[in-house]
Amino acid sequence: MSKIDRQALVSRHNPVIREIVPMAPLSVGNGEFAFTADITGMQSFPEKYEVPLSTQSQWAWHSSGGRDVWRLDDVSMQYREGGRGGYPLRAEDREEPFHWLRQNPHRLQLGQFGFRFLSSAGRTLSAEAVTDIEQTLDQWTGILTSRFRVEGIPVLVHTSCHPLLDQFGIMAESPLLSEGRMAVSIRFPAPGMVSRSWDRSIALNWDEADSHATAFTPLSPASALIGRSMDNDGYRVELRWSQGVLERESAHSFLLRGDGSAERLDFAAGFTPPDRTPTPVSAGETMEASREHWERFWREGGAIELADSRDPRAPELERRIVQSQFLTAIHSAGSLPPQETGLLYNSWFGKFHLEMHWWHAFHFPLWGRAELLRKSMGWYSDILPEARALAQSQGYAGARWPKMVAPDGIQSPSPIGPLLIWQQPHPIALAELCYLADPTEETLREYGELVLESAEFMASFAEWDEAGQRYVLGPPVIPAQERHKGEHTRNPTYELEYWRHGLELAAEWAKRLGKEADPKWQDVRERLSVLPVAEGVYLAHENCPDTFTRTNTDHPSMLGALGMLPGKKVDLAIMRATLARVMESWQWETTWGWDYPMAAMTAARLGERKAAVDLLLMDVTKNLYLPNGHNYQRPGLMAYLPGNGGLLIAVAMMACGWQDGPHEHAPGFPDDGSWTVRWEGLNRWM
């Protein structure tokens, strides 16, 4: 096949916005920092959007009242039987520490930067005065170009993010600037949460003015340093501009008024932690650096083109593939595992969920971009002492990885999170992908301890059942299908298979490192319980009250045993029947965005090619991809990066194949001539 014209492939899926789309603003970013804009290329009319127009970084976090107001010791613990346990599951009579620990630390909103437009009479104009909108995000360059008119007067704005700095820049042109009718408004919200509920806490907090402080230091006629502080936390912002005067309007707001000297304004804002000094470069340099970075990103790594397919759904799938690569590079490729909404806005108080790290980042090595996964892998080493302490506190060996965490690695109280276990083998699987991409001693040294310590916990967690002469998982445990109660769940299907797979990989790592694997790893692997079956299909877990009659909601996680995993202990006939039962009876409106690629991967491994594509493109709300490329879930959760990442995992597997799979082109796509799949730079999956 001829070489893919990558620029044409990417550019034909550039988001183009011609009106305010409340759920789908556009962002620029670099994995460590992101700036989300409205139709003006800035954050001028946030009241018109359901998604907060945010400015976020990986390093900016805050704890209300200080960093150690409460500790996990202050929360009630459940399941201490047999010397094991200690799970912060319920608030009970300790609601204040329970909710404080869930909410803190939370990710900071670093400010809102918008235009203020004035009428000829000096009146502040609303969004209704903005017409003739045409906004394009050029994914090939990472530059957002916004064209519009204000009371008939044209405005052109270019917005970009520097690839190496926590900085955005804008270059604006309009007669409104020389007329003094266009200024830059800068506002800093309070850091506190507006609600204890994560899905009602996405709004920026414009109250509580006394809870934070904003210091202002002019540096030159065209630059200033702003220092932000709140409790024990803070950050710095340096502003640079090409014309105008920056004036303070209130304790936490500023206005950059043009001086009437030109119809063009260049503006840049750089952000750093409080112990560092920002050094922003010009808006023009930012734009040029963005252009070079994104062209290099697209020319390197993998590409999939579906343009010659006869299936009418092909253009939409190609759009999702291209836009998901851009979005995950912005939101899921930083030095920390990402929150489920990335750097777009806060969900679950800005914390990240480690069981989702697989969905966010597993695709990077498959697409020839292993370095983007490696950026967040170092965090596991950073919190290894906390993971060891968590395992030890519950009577286990090794390192136990928590579910909902902030950079400190300390688990958050939750009715569900502390009992989840499917994140435990993730560092092993992710490290294996890094090794396959770079099979060197350096990679083994970098991740060897994480792999071995993860396996130590897994072997320790499996309990010997004397009556059944087998090892069991749980109770208490909650499977990936979270609707099951921890006290009733035993041997969840997906987790059993992942335990086997993870211990097998860990033993291979020990061999590569020249070490003896713990004999218990093999013992657990070989005598782990069989995958639970009833009525010819796999169950969510062996104590499941029935098959799919009352439990066919949330994630059909039993499918993950073959699809997300090689499924060496899976009976293909039983899994085929399970997939058929899921497809006919599952309540898909209750699912999440990654369930569709998960099911598609299962179908692909079973050779059900048509079903794989149908599942990937199922027409249901939870599988909706907005004009900005984000996977919509429901009100309050307008972006869900695990859906984007899962899509990229599935299509890479369906196009390139998997180890021990069929050696033919695009083995996961129908071979009836309806799909023409061209791909470059992908790697076969394990």
C-alpha positions in Angstrom: 0.0 0.0 0.0 1.1 3.6 -0.6 2.4 5.7 2.2 -0.3 7.6 4.2 -0.5 11.3 3.7 -0.5 12.0 7.4 -1.1 15.8 7.1 -4.1 15.2 5.0 -5.4 12.5 7.3 -5.0 14.7 10.4 -6.2 17.9 8.9 -9.5 16.6 7.5 -10.6 15.9 11.0 -9.7 19.3 12.5 -12.6 20.4 14.7 -14.4 23.4 13.2 -16.9 25.3 15.4 -19.3 27.9 14.0 -21.5 28.5 17.1 -21.1 28.1 20.9 -21.3 24.4 21.7 -21.7 24.4 25.5 -20.3 20.9 26.0 -17.4 21.0 23.6 -14.9 23.8 24.0 -11.5 23.3 22.4 -8.1 23.0 24.2 -4.5 23.4 23.6 -1.9 21.7 25.7 1.2 19.6 26.1 0.5 16.8 28.6 1.6 18.9 31.6 -0.5 21.9 31.0 -3.7 22.8 29.1 -5.7 25.9 28.3 -9.4 25.5 27.3 -11.0 28.2 25.2 -14.4 29.3 24.1 -15.3 30.6 20.6 -13.1 33.7 21.1 -9.9 31.7 21.6 -9.8 32.8 25.2 -12.1 32.2 28.2 -14.4 35.2 27.5 -17.9 33.8 28.1 -17.6 30.9 30.6 -21.3 31.3 31.5 -22.2 29.9 28.1 -20.5 26.6 28.7 -21.4 23.5 30.7 -17.7 22.6 30.7 -15.6 24.9 33.0 -13.2 26.8 30.9 -10.1 25.8 32.8 -6.4 26.4 32.9 -4.7 23.4 34.6 -1.3 21.8 35.2 0.0 18.6 36.6 1.8 20.2 39.5 -0.9 22.6 40.9 -2.8 21.1 43.8 -4.3 22.5 47.0 -5.5 21.2 50.4 -8.2 23.3 52.1 -7.1 24.5 55.5 -3.6 23.0 55.1 -2.1 19.7 54.1 -2.6 17.6 57.2 -6.0 18.6 58.5 -7.1 15.0 58.6 -5.4 11.6 58.1 -6.8 8.2 57.2 -6.4 7.2 60.8 -9.2 9.6 61.5 -11.7 7.7 59.3 -13.6 4.5 60.3 -12.1 1.3 58.9 -14.0 -1.8 57.9 -13.0 -5.5 57.4 -10.4 -6.1 60.0 -11.1 -9.8 60.4 -8.2 -12.1 60.8 -5.7 -9.3 61.2 -6.2 -8.1 57.7 -8.3 -5.3 56.3 -8.5 -1.7 57.2 -10.6 -0.1 54.4 -11.9 3.5 54.7 -15.3 2.7 53.2 -18.0 4.7 55.2 -18.3 8.1 56.7 -20.4 6.9 59.6 -19.9 9.3 62.5 -16.7 10.8 61.0 -18.1 12.6 58.0 -15.9 15.6 58.2 -12.5 13.7 57.9 -14.1 11.3 55.4 -15.2 14.0 53.0 -12.1 16.2 53.6 -9.8 13.4 52.6 -11.9 12.7 49.5 -11.7 16.3 48.4 -8.1 17.0 49.3 -5.7 17.6 47.8 -7.7 18.8 44.8 -6.4 20.1 41.5 -6.2 23.9 41.2 -7.8 26.1 38.5 -4.9 28.5 37.6 -7.1 31.3 36.4 -9.5 32.4 33.7 -8.2 34.6 30.9 -10.8 36.1 28.5 -11.5 39.1 26.3 -13.8 42.0 27.4 -15.5 43.6 24.5 -17.0 47.1 24.7 -19.7 48.8 22.6 -19.0 52.2 21.0 -20.8 53.6 24.1 -18.4 51.8 26.5 -20.9 49.1 27.5 -19.6 45.6 28.2 -20.9 43.3 25.5 -22.3 39.8 26.0 -21.7 36.7 23.9 -24.7 37.6 21.8 -22.7 40.4 20.2 -20.3 37.8 18.7 -21.3 36.7 15.2 -19.9 35.1 12.1 -18.0 32.5 14.2 -15.4 30.2 12.6 -13.1 28.5 14.9 -10.6 25.8 13.8 -8.3 23.7 15.9 -5.4 22.8 13.5 -4.3 19.5 15.1 -1.3 19.3 12.8 0.2 22.5 14.4 -1.7 22.5 17.7 -2.9 26.1 16.9 -6.4 27.2 17.6 -7.6 29.9 15.2 -10.7 31.9 16.0 -12.4 34.2 13.6 -15.5 36.2 14.5 -17.1 39.6 14.5 -18.1 41.8 17.4 -20.8 44.3 16.4 -19.7 43.7 12.8 -16.0 44.4 13.5 -13.7 41.5 12.6 -11.5 39.8 15.2 -8.8 37.2 14.5 -7.2 35.2 17.4 -4.4 32.5 17.3 -4.1 30.5 20.6 -1.3 28.0 21.3 0.5 26.2 24.1 4.2 25.9 24.4 5.2 22.2 24.1 7.9 22.4 26.9 6.5 25.2 29.2 3.4 25.6 31.2 2.4 28.5 29.1 -0.2 29.6 26.5 0.0 32.6 24.2 -2.4 34.5 22.0 -2.0 36.7 19.0 -5.0 38.9 18.4 -5.8 41.3 15.6 -8.8 43.6 15.4 -9.7 47.3 14.9 -11.3 47.0 18.3 -7.8 47.0 19.9 -6.9 50.4 18.4 -10.3 51.7 19.4 -9.9 50.7 23.0 -12.9 48.4 22.8 -11.1 45.1 23.4 -9.2 44.2 26.6 -7.9 41.1 28.4 -9.7 40.2 31.6 -7.8 38.0 34.1 -9.6 36.5 37.1 -8.4 34.0 39.7 -11.0 31.8 41.4 -11.0 30.5 45.0 -9.4 27.1 45.5 -12.2 25.5 47.6 -14.7 23.0 46.4 -18.3 24.1 45.8 -19.8 20.8 46.8 -18.9 17.5 48.5 -20.2 15.6 45.5 -17.6 15.2 42.7 -20.1 15.6 39.9 -21.4 18.9 41.4 -18.0 20.3 42.0 -16.9 21.1 38.5 -17.8 24.8 38.6 -15.1 27.3 39.4 -15.5 28.9 42.8 -15.9 32.7 42.6 -16.9 33.1 46.2 -14.7 32.9 49.3 -12.5 35.8 48.3 -10.8 35.8 51.7 -9.6 32.1 51.3 -6.8 33.1 48.9 -4.4 35.9 48.1 -3.2 37.5 44.9 0.1 39.6 44.9 0.9 41.8 41.9 4.4 42.9 41.0 5.1 45.0 37.8 8.3 43.9 36.1 8.4 46.2 33.2 5.9 48.3 31.2 4.9 45.1 29.3 5.2 42.4 32.0 4.1 41.5 35.5 4.4 38.8 38.0 1.4 37.5 39.9 1.8 35.5 43.1 -1.0 33.3 44.2 -1.3 31.7 47.7 -3.9 29.7 49.5 -3.2 27.9 52.8 0.1 26.0 52.4 0.0 26.1 48.6 0.4 28.6 45.7 1.8 29.3 42.3 3.2 32.1 40.2 2.1 33.6 36.9 4.2 35.8 34.7 2.3 37.9 32.1 3.9 39.5 29.0 2.2 41.6 26.4 3.0 43.7 23.4 0.9 46.8 24.1 -1.3 48.2 26.8 -1.5 48.7 30.6 -2.3 46.1 33.2 -4.6 47.4 35.9 -5.9 45.8 39.1 -9.7 45.7 39.2 -10.2 43.8 42.5 -8.4 41.6 44.9 -8.2 38.7 42.4 -8.9 40.3 39.0 -6.9 42.4 36.5 -7.6 44.1 33.1 -5.1 44.6 30.4 -6.3 47.6 28.4 -4.9 48.4 25.0 -3.1 51.7 24.6 -4.6 52.3 21.2 -1.2 52.1 19.5 -2.0 49.0 17.3 -4.6 46.7 16.0 -2.6 43.7 17.3 -2.0 42.3 20.7 0.4 39.5 21.6 -0.1 38.1 25.1 1.6 35.2 27.0 1.0 33.7 30.4 3.5 31.3 32.0 2.9 29.3 35.2 5.2 27.7 37.8 5.1 26.4 41.4 5.7 29.1 44.0 9.4 28.2 44.4 10.2 28.8 40.8 10.2 31.9 38.6 8.3 31.7 35.3 10.1 32.6 32.1 7.5 32.8 29.4 8.6 33.3 25.9 6.6 35.4 23.4 3.3 34.4 21.9 5.0 34.1 18.5 7.7 31.8 19.8 5.1 29.7 21.5 3.2 29.3 18.3 6.3 28.3 16.3 7.3 25.8 19.0 3.8 24.4 18.9 3.9 24.0 15.1 7.2 22.1 15.2 6.2 19.9 18.1 2.9 18.7 16.7 4.2 18.1 13.2 6.9 15.9 14.7 4.2 14.2 16.8 2.1 13.3 13.8 5.0 12.3 11.5 6.4 9.9 14.2 4.4 7.0 15.7 1.4 5.2 14.2 -1.3 6.2 11.8 -4.5 4.5 10.6 -6.4 5.6 7.5 -9.9 4.3 6.6 -10.8 6.7 3.8 -11.2 4.1 1.1 -13.7 2.0 3.1 -17.2 1.4 1.8 -18.8 1.2 5.2 -20.5 4.6 5.8 -19.3 4.7 9.4 -15.6 4.8 8.4 -15.2 8.6 8.3 -16.6 8.9 11.8 -14.3 6.1 13.2 -11.4 7.8 11.5 -12.4 11.1 13.1 -12.5 9.6 16.5 -9.1 7.9 16.0 -7.4 11.2 14.9 -9.0 13.4 17.5 -8.4 10.9 20.3 -4.6 10.9 19.5 -4.6 14.7 19.9 -6.6 14.7 23.1 -4.7 11.9 24.8 -1.4 13.6 24.0 -2.7 16.8 25.7 -4.5 15.2 28.6 -3.1 11.7 29.2 0.6 12.0 28.5 1.9 13.9 31.5 4.2 13.1 34.5 1.2 11.9 36.5 -1.5 9.4 35.7 -4.4 11.6 34.4 -7.7 12.3 36.0 -10.6 10.9 33.9 -11.3 14.3 32.4 -7.6 15.0 31.9 -6.6 18.7 32.2 -10.0 19.8 30.8 -11.7 20.3 34.1 -11.9 18.6 37.5 -13.8 15.4 38.1 -13.6 13.4 41.3 -11.9 16.6 42.7 -9.1 16.4 40.2 -7.8 13.1 41.5 -6.8 10.3 39.2 -8.1 6.7 39.3 -5.3 4.1 38.9 -7.6 1.5 37.4 -8.1 3.9 34.5 -4.4 4.4 33.9 -4.4 1.4 31.6 -7.2 2.9 29.5 -5.5 6.3 29.4 -2.0 5.3 28.4 -1.8 1.6 27.3 -2.2 2.7 23.7 0.9 4.9 23.5 3.4 2.0 22.9 1.0 0.3 20.5 1.1 3.5 18.5 4.9 3.8 18.6 4.9 6.4 21.3 6.1 4.5 24.4 7.9 7.6 25.6 4.5 9.2 26.4 3.6 6.3 28.7 7.0 6.4 30.4 6.4 10.0 31.5 3.8 8.8 34.0 5.4 5.5 35.0 8.0 7.2 37.2 5.2 8.3 39.6 4.8 4.7 40.7 8.4 4.6 41.9 7.8 7.9 43.7 4.9 6.6 45.7 6.3 3.0 46.2 6.8 3.7 50.0 3.2 4.6 50.3 2.1 1.6 48.3 4.2 -0.7 50.6 2.8 1.0 53.7 -0.8 0.4 52.5 -0.1 -3.3 51.8 1.6 -3.7 55.2 -1.3 -1.9 57.1 -3.6 -4.6 55.7 -1.4 -7.5 56.5 0.0 -8.1 53.0 3.4 -8.2 51.4 4.6 -6.1 48.5 3.1 -2.9 47.3 -0.7 -2.3 47.0 -1.7 0.4 44.5 -4.6 2.5 45.6 -7.6 3.5 43.4 -8.4 7.2 43.8 -5.3 9.3 44.6 -3.6 12.6 44.2 0.2 13.0 43.7 0.9 12.0 47.3 -0.2 8.4 46.5 -2.5 8.2 49.6 -5.8 6.4 49.0 -9.0 8.3 49.3 -11.9 7.1 51.4 -14.8 5.8 49.3 -17.6 3.2 49.5 -16.0 1.4 46.5 -12.5 2.5 45.7 -10.5 0.8 48.6 -11.9 -2.6 47.6 -11.0 -2.5 43.9 -8.1 -4.6 42.9 -7.9 -4.6 39.1 -5.4 -1.7 39.1 -2.9 -3.9 40.9 -1.4 -5.7 37.9 -1.5 -2.5 35.7 2.1 -1.4 36.5 3.3 -4.9 35.5 1.4 -4.8 32.2 2.5 -1.2 31.5 6.1 -2.0 32.3 6.0 -4.9 29.9 4.9 -2.7 27.1 7.8 -0.3 27.9 10.1 -3.3 27.8 8.8 -4.5 24.5 9.4 -1.1 23.1 12.9 -0.8 24.6 14.2 -4.2 25.7 17.2 -3.0 27.5 18.8 -3.4 30.9 18.0 0.2 31.6 14.2 -0.5 31.2 14.5 -3.6 33.5 16.3 -1.5 36.2 13.8 1.3 35.8 10.7 -0.8 36.4 11.9 -4.0 37.9 11.1 -3.1 41.5 7.6 -2.0 40.6 6.9 -5.2 38.8 8.3 -7.5 41.6 6.6 -5.5 44.4 3.3 -5.6 42.6 3.5 -9.3 42.2 4.4 -9.8 45.9 1.2 -8.2 46.9 -0.8 -10.2 44.4 0.5 -13.5 45.7 0.0 -12.4 49.2 -3.6 -11.2 48.5 -4.7 -14.6 47.1 -6.0 -16.7 50.0 -5.7 -20.5 50.2 -9.1 -22.2 50.4 -8.4 -25.5 52.1 -11.8 -27.0 51.3 -11.5 -26.2 47.6 -7.8 -26.8 47.4 -7.4 -23.5 45.5 -6.4 -19.9 45.9 -9.3 -17.3 45.9 -9.6 -13.6 45.5 -11.9 -12.0 48.1 -14.1 -11.3 49.8 -13.9 -8.4 50.5 -13.3 -7.3 47.0 -15.2 -5.2 44.5 -14.7 -6.2 40.8 -14.4 -3.8 37.9 -18.2 -4.2 37.5 -18.6 -2.1 40.6 -22.3 -2.8 41.3 -21.3 -6.0 43.2 -20.9 -5.8 47.0 -17.5 -6.3 48.5 -18.6 -8.7 51.2 -20.3 -11.0 48.6 -17.8 -11.0 45.8 -15.4 -13.9 45.3 -13.2 -14.7 42.3 -14.2 -12.1 39.8 -13.6 -13.4 36.3 -11.5 -10.6 34.8 -9.4 -10.2 38.0 -8.7 -13.9 38.2 -7.3 -13.9 34.7 -5.4 -10.7 35.3 -3.9 -12.2 38.4 -2.6 -15.1 36.4 -1.3 -12.9 33.7 0.4 -10.5 36.0 2.2 -13.1 38.0 3.3 -14.8 34.8 4.8 -11.5 33.5 6.4 -10.8 36.8 8.1 -14.2 36.8 9.5 -13.4 33.4 10.8 -10.1 34.7 12.5 -11.8 37.6 14.2 -14.1 35.1 15.3 -11.1 32.9 16.7 -9.5 36.1 18.7 -12.6 36.9 16.6 -13.3 40.0 14.7 -16.2 41.3 10.9 -15.6 41.2 9.1 -16.3 44.5 7.9 -19.9 44.2 4.6 -18.8 45.6 3.9 -16.8 42.5 3.9 -20.0 40.4 1.9 -21.8 43.1 -0.8 -19.1 43.1 -0.8 -18.9 39.4 -1.3 -22.7 38.9 -3.8 -23.2 41.7 -5.9 -20.1 41.3 -9.6 -20.7 41.1 -11.1 -21.5 37.7 -13.0 -18.8 36.0 -16.6 -19.0 37.2 -19.3 -20.2 34.7 -23.1 -20.7 34.9 -25.5 -21.5 32.1 -22.6 -21.7 29.7 -21.4 -18.1 30.2 -18.8 -16.4 32.3 -20.0 -14.6 35.4 -18.9 -11.4 36.9 -17.8 -13.5 40.0 -18.6 -16.9 41.4 -21.0 -15.6 44.0 -23.0 -13.7 41.4 -26.7 -14.2 42.2 -27.6 -15.1 38.6 -26.1 -14.7 35.2 -27.3 -11.6 33.4 -30.9 -11.3 34.6 -30.3 -8.7 37.3 -26.6 -7.9 37.0 -26.4 -6.7 33.4 -25.5 -3.1 34.2 -22.3 -1.1 34.5 -19.2 -2.8 33.0 -19.5 -6.2 31.4 -16.1 -6.8 32.9 -16.0 -10.6 32.4 -15.3 -9.9 28.7 -11.9 -8.3 29.8 -10.6 -11.8 30.5 -10.2 -12.3 26.7 -9.6 -9.0 24.9 -7.8 -6.8 27.4 -5.9 -10.0 28.3 -4.5 -12.9 26.2 -6.9 -15.1 28.1 -4.8 -18.3 28.3 -7.3 -19.9 30.8 -10.4 -18.7 28.9 -12.5 -21.3 27.1 -13.2 -19.7 23.7 -16.6 -21.3 23.2 -17.8 -20.1 26.6 -16.4 -16.6 26.0 -18.2 -16.6 22.6 -21.5 -17.4 24.3 -20.7 -14.7 26.9 -20.2 -12.1 24.3 -23.4 -13.0 22.5 -25.3 -12.8 25.8 -23.8 -9.4 26.6 -24.6 -8.1 23.2 -28.3 -9.2 23.4 -29.1 -8.4 27.0 -26.8 -5.8 28.4 -28.2 -2.4 29.5 -25.8 -0.3 27.5 -27.2 3.0 28.8 -25.6 2.1 32.2 -22.1 1.4 30.8 -19.0 3.6 30.4 -17.0 4.8 27.5 -14.3 2.1 27.7 -16.8 -0.8 27.7 -17.3 -0.5 23.9 -13.6 -0.9 23.0 -13.3 -3.6 25.7 -16.1 -5.6 24.1 -14.7 -4.9 20.6 -11.3 -6.4 21.6 -13.0 -9.5 22.9 -14.9 -9.9 19.6 -11.7 -9.4 17.6 -9.8 -12.1 19.5 -12.8 -14.4 18.9 -12.7 -13.7 15.2 -16.1 -11.9 15.4 -14.9 -9.1 13.1 -18.2 -7.5 12.3 -19.2 -7.5 15.9 -15.9 -5.8 16.8 -16.7 -2.9 14.6 -20.4 -2.8 15.6 -19.4 -2.6 19.3 -16.8 0.0 18.7 -19.3 2.2 16.9 -22.5 1.3 18.9 -25.0 4.2 18.7 -25.6 4.9 22.4 -25.1 8.0 24.5 -22.1 6.6 26.5 -20.4 6.0 23.1 -21.0 9.6 21.8 -17.9 11.6 20.7 -18.5 15.3 20.7 -17.3 17.8 18.0 -14.1 18.4 20.1 -13.4 14.7 20.1 -14.2 14.0 23.8 -16.2 11.0 24.8 -19.4 12.2 26.4 -21.0 10.3 29.3 -23.7 12.3 31.0 -24.4 15.8 32.4 -21.4 16.7 34.6 -19.1 14.3 32.8 -18.8 15.7 29.3 -15.3 14.3 28.7 -14.1 10.8 29.5 -10.5 10.1 28.4 -10.6 6.4 29.1 -13.1 6.1 26.2 -10.6 7.9 23.9 -7.7 5.8 25.1 -9.7 2.6 24.9 -10.7 3.4 21.3 -7.0 3.8 20.3 -6.1 0.5 22.1 -8.9 -1.4 20.3 -8.3 0.0 16.8 -4.5 -0.6 17.0 -5.2 -4.2 18.0 -7.8 -4.6 15.2 -5.5 -3.1 12.6 -2.1 -4.5 13.6 -3.0 -7.7 15.4 -1.8 -9.3 18.6 0.8 -11.8 19.7 -0.2 -15.3 18.9 -3.1 -13.9 16.8 -3.7 -14.4 13.1 -0.8 -13.1 10.9 -3.0 -11.3 8.4 -3.8 -7.7 7.6 -6.3 -5.9 9.9 -7.4 -9.1 11.7 -10.0 -7.3 13.7 -11.9 -5.6 10.8 -14.3 -7.4 8.5 -12.6 -9.0 5.5 -15.7 -8.7 3.2 -14.4 -5.7 1.3 -16.4 -3.1 3.3 -13.3 -1.9 5.2 -10.0 -0.7 3.7 -7.5 -0.3 6.5 -4.2 1.3 5.9 -1.8 1.6 8.8 1.8 2.5 9.6 4.0 2.5 12.7 1.7 0.3 15.0 3.0 -2.5 17.2 1.4 -5.9 17.8 -0.1 -6.3 21.2 1.0 -8.9 23.7 
